[in-house]
Amino acid sequence: MKTNERITGPSILSSWIRSICQTVRGYGIDPLPLMERAGLDSQLLNIPEARYAVSGVRRLWRLIITTTGDPLVGLRVGREIQVSTLHGLGLAMVSSSSLSMLLSLFVRYGKVISTTMQIDLTHDRDGTTLTVKTNDGSEPMCAARLASLAFIFRQACSLAQHEIRPRYVTLTLPCDGDIRQRLDDYFHIPVNLGAEEDAISFRYADTIEPYAGGNAQLVA
């Protein structure tokens, strides 16, 4: 792919891929040869508004998981990705006045990250559930969806400035004991694997708790 090639199909923000590459470096692996094998132009990493074709990114995820030997690379990406990666959306998220606002922003502008991502919020008397789906297929090990949920959970704990315990977390990942403990440790609760959807649910009290760092002007 050339840097001036126009992508007309499903695409993913280049800075999101840059964050994935940074995580790969943490395994002691150079991500650039993997990008080349996946058919992705590494020069686009330095262009903030550039985008990559989803098909190539999914090939990259597969190569990363195989090369690192870590089936939960997506979890690590979500744990390490910086909000600045998401440009204006990231600034708005860290300036949110509550978890409710943070979730709403992610739902409304999630397609800035990936045009294949479908993010929904549902509410009941006890709280709010964020569900993440990808259209037209999926990355191996649900890596992108897992990264998104892990990122949202980390932001929820960081902005609240205390540990948040979700009501529940469901993942479509297979029921594998080797990965379950890592997931349970990260989300602070037993995670339901082999589920029908990838979702995280928060208690109502946590969603409406005001954040000390909320700034409506920055969000706007």
BELDA-V701317 format. One record per helix or strand of 3 or more residues. SS is the DSSP state (@ for helix, = for strand). FROM is the first residue (numbers start at 1). TO is the last residue. If there is no record, write none. Layout:
SS;FROM;TO
SS;FROM;TO
This chain:
=;11;13
@;14;25
@;31;38
@;42;46
=;51;53
@;54;68
@;73;80
@;83;94
@;99;112
=;117;123
=;127;134
@;140;160
=;168;170
@;177;187
=;198;203
@;204;208
@;216;219
